[in-house]
Amino acid sequence: MDIAQRVKEVVSRQLNVRLENIKEDSDFVNDLGADSMASIELVAAFESEFDIEMDEDEALQVKNVGEAVKYIENVIKEQQA
């Protein structure tokens, strides 16, 4: 399963949004209803799913699903290097 699909599944679980409603350009706050607490929980869920550590301030700047995929791909590359 690719990173984009895994990101969407985590978002679906954490925000209680149907998987088919989550698109690459879905905004976490405006489209998916994430508030600040849900955003922090989402960061923790991504860290757990991908076994990575993210900079929380950087991670909270990510606004949509596509950006999250790119950010997580970069973190994985950095932490595997």
N, C-alpha and C positions, 0 to 999 in steps of 0.2 A: 504494500500500500504506500502511495507516495505521500510526501509531506503535506501537500495541499489538502488531500483527503483527510488525513489525520487531524489537521488544524480544524477543518470544518466539523469533524466529529466531536472534537473537544468543545468547540463553540456551541454546537447543538446541545451537548450534555449540560454545559455550564450555564447557558443562557435560556435553556428550555425552548429552543427554536427548532422547528422541523428542518431536517437536513436539506431538503430540496429548496428551502427558502434562503439558504445561505449561498451567496455568490461571492466571486473574487472581490467585487467592488462594494460589498455590503459593509456599511459603516457600523462599527461596534455600538456607538451611542445612538445615532439617529435611526438606523435601520433595524438593529438587533436589540435595542433597549438596555444596553449595559450602563449601569451607573458606576460611580467610582469604586464602590466595594466589589461589584461584579467584575470590574476590570482587574482589580488586584487578584481576585480569585482565579480569573482567567490566566493571568501570568503564572500563578502557581501551578495551575493545571497543565499549561504548556511545558513548564519545567519538568513536571512529573512524567508527562507523556513521552517527552523526547530525552529525558535524563540529561538535562542541561541546566546551567545557571545563567539567568538573564539579569542584566542591569535593570532594576525595576523602573528607574526614571526613564531610561531609553525605551523600555518595553511599553510603558504607559503612553509614550508619544505616538505609538503605532495606532493608526485610526481605522484601518479596514482589514478585511481578511487577506487580501492580496499582499498588503504591506507586512502583515504578520508572517505569512509564508516566507517572504524574502528575508525578513529579520531572523526568523528561526533557522533558515538555511545557512545564513551567515554565522550565526552563533554556533551551530553544529560544526561548520568547517573550522572555525577558530578553535573550538575546544577539542577537536580531533587532531589538530596539527601538532 
